[in-house]
Amino acid sequence: MTDLSAFPITRKWPAMHPERLQLYSLPTPNGVKVSIMLEEIGLAYEPHKVSFDNDDQLSQEFISLSANNKIPAILDPNGPGGQPLPLFESGAILQYLAEKSGQLLSQDPAQRYQTLQWLMFQMGGIGPMFGQVGFFHFFAGKEYEDKRPRDRYVNESKRLLGVLDRHLKGREWMVDEYSIADIAIFPWVRNLVERYNARELVGFDEFKEVQRVLAKFLERPAVQRGLKIPA
């Protein structure tokens, strides 16, 4: 049997199936990127819920795996060279799983780098900007009387949606074929309009191409499953 006892995180979240990839996450836009990916590629895994309500992300066990105390993180017992691999940062995990499985990241060099380009676009732009809209419009920041911070992030989010909308015109997915770029981007788009209730605020109905691809993304069975994991 695979032994993961050397990793402190398994003391707080014991592995019932240590031979499977261990996922430590929560159904947030970043968290579901990895659960959707795992569902898409069909890799056996065991999910563990990292509860923000209990400050699980601040525990020493979690930080031993995720140095930045952010979800998601994984522990793959079958990493490179057959050795366990701990990994955090959702973008890095998506790329790792794509390379491990040989799925959802093209082997063609040009298409591969275009996919990684849009993955970085999500990580550097969409995630941080949409997340700030969530704070200033939906969470504690909505109580601030000064709306200039909110409006700054709203305007930037509109600009980013415009970038997506222009790019998606005439395309089925972000980069020809469905890929990790789509898995990274569209959970955040969904969160912006559904969880943060910012549809009207960002003028989402203007972005027809983004709406089209988001609807197609949400129809995928693996996406529907991944959005609910960990339960």
N, C-alpha and C positions, 0 to 999 in steps of 0.2 A: 504494500500500500504506500502511496505517496505520502511523504512526511513534510508538513509545512510548519512544524512546531518551532522552527528557528525564527519565524516571522512573528513579532509581537502582536500584530493585528489579529492573528488567529486566536489569541487568548480572549479577546472581547467578542469576536465573531467566529466561533469555532466552525471549521469546515466539515460539514457532514459528508461531502463528496470531494475529498482533497485531490482527487485525480482530475477534477474539472477546473476550468478557469474560475477564479473567485472575483466577483464584481462587488464593489463597495460603492453604493450610489443612492440616489433619490430621484424621483421623477420630475426633475427640473429640466430646462432646455439643454443644459450641458450634460446632465445625467442620462437623459434618454437617448442622446447620440449613441452611447455605447450599447445600451440594451437593444436599441433598434438594429445596430450593426450586428450584434451577436445573433439576433433573431434572423436577420437577412442571410448570414453566412452559415447558419445552422451549427455553430460550434457549441458543444455542451458547456454549460456554465452554472455556477451557483450564486444567486444574488443575495446580498446582505444590505439591509436598510441602514443608512447612516442618518439618524434622526437629528435634525437641526433643533427640534424642540428640547431635546436632551443634551444639546451641545456635543453630540458624538464626534463632530468634525474637529473639536478642540482636544479630544482625548489623546494621550500620549500614544496609545495603540494605533490610532488612525494616522497621526502625524509621522509615526515610524514608517508608514507606507507612502503617505502623501505629504511631502515636506511643506507644501503651501496650504495645508489643511483645507483643501477644496475637493469636492467630489466632481467627477467620478475618479476612482482608482481601481486598478486590477492587480491581481497576483496570478500569473500564469504558471502552473506547475510544470508545464511543458514548453519552456521558453527556448531561446537559441542554445544550441548545444545540449539540449535536454535538461537544462538547468532552470529552476524557478526564476521568473522575471517579474519584479514589482515595477509598476509603471503608473504615473499620474499624468494629468493634462489630457483633456478629451481629444484634442487634435492629434497628439502623439499616439494615443491609444487607437484612434481610428486608422491611422497610417500603419501601425503595427499589425492590427488585425487584418487589414487589407493585404499586407504582404505575407502574413502567416497563412492566410486562406487562399491567396491568389484570386481574390474577388474584389470587385468594386473599386479597383485602382488599375487603370490600364497599364499594360507592359510597353505600349508604344511610348517612347520618350516624350514626344510633343504633347500627347494627350495626358500623360501622367503629370507633367509639370503644370499643365493648364488646370488639372484637377486640384493639385496642391495649391495653386494660386488662389482658387476660390475657397479652399479650406482656410487659408491664411486670411482671406478677406473676411470670412465669418469671425475668426478668432480675434482679429485686430480691429474690426469695425462693427459688424452687426451685433455681436454679443455684448461688448461694452456699451455701445450706444443704446440699443434696445433695453438693456438692463437699467440704464439710467432713466429712461422714460418710465420704466416700471417703478423705480424708486420715487421719482418726483410726481408721478401721476396716480399711482395706485397704492404704494406703501407709505411709509412715514412722511416722506417729502411732500406729499400732497397737501399737508397742513401748512407748508411754508407760504407766507403771504407774497413773497417776491417770486414771481413766476418766470423770471428771466432764466434761471438755470433749467427749468423744465422746457422752456421754449427753445433753448439752445439745442438740447438733445432731441426734441421733437423735430426741429428743422434738419438736423443731421440724419435722423432716422428716415425722414422723407427723402433726403438726397440718396441715401443708401438703397431705399426701395426703388428709387428711380434708376439707379445703376442696375439693379437686378431686373427691373422691368424691361429696360432696353436690351439687356443681354439675352433675355429669355425669348424675345420676339423671334419666331421661326424655329425655336428649339424645343425639344421635348423635355430635356433636363439641362442642368447647368453645363455639362460637358458631353454633349452627344449622347452618351449612355449614362444610365443611373449610376451614381457613384457616391463615395464618401463626401463629396462636396454637397450633394443634396441632403445627405443625412446630417451634415453639420448645420446647414442653413435653415431648413424649413421647420425644425422644431422651434427655432427662435422666432420665425415669422408667425407661426401659430400662437406662440406665447404672447407676442406683442398684441395681437388683435383679440385673443380669447381670454387669457389670464390677466393681462394688464388693462383690458377694456379700452384699448387705445385706437380702435378701428377708425372712429370719427376724427379723433385728435390728429392722426397722421394722414388722414385722407386715403385710407387703404382702398376704398372702392375705385380710386383712380388707377390703381395699378393692376390692370386686367391680366397681364401675363403672369404676374406673381400669384394672383388669385387662382389662375388656371393650374399652375404647376403645384401650388400648395394643395389644392383639392385632389389632384392626382396622387400626390405623395401620401395624403391621409387615407387614400383608398387601399394602400398596400397592406396586406394582412400582417406582415412582419412589423410594420410601423404601428399598426393598431395594438399589437401585443406589446411591443417595446415601450409604448407610451405609458403603460401601466406597471412597469417594473423598475424597482422593487415595489411590491404591493404595499 
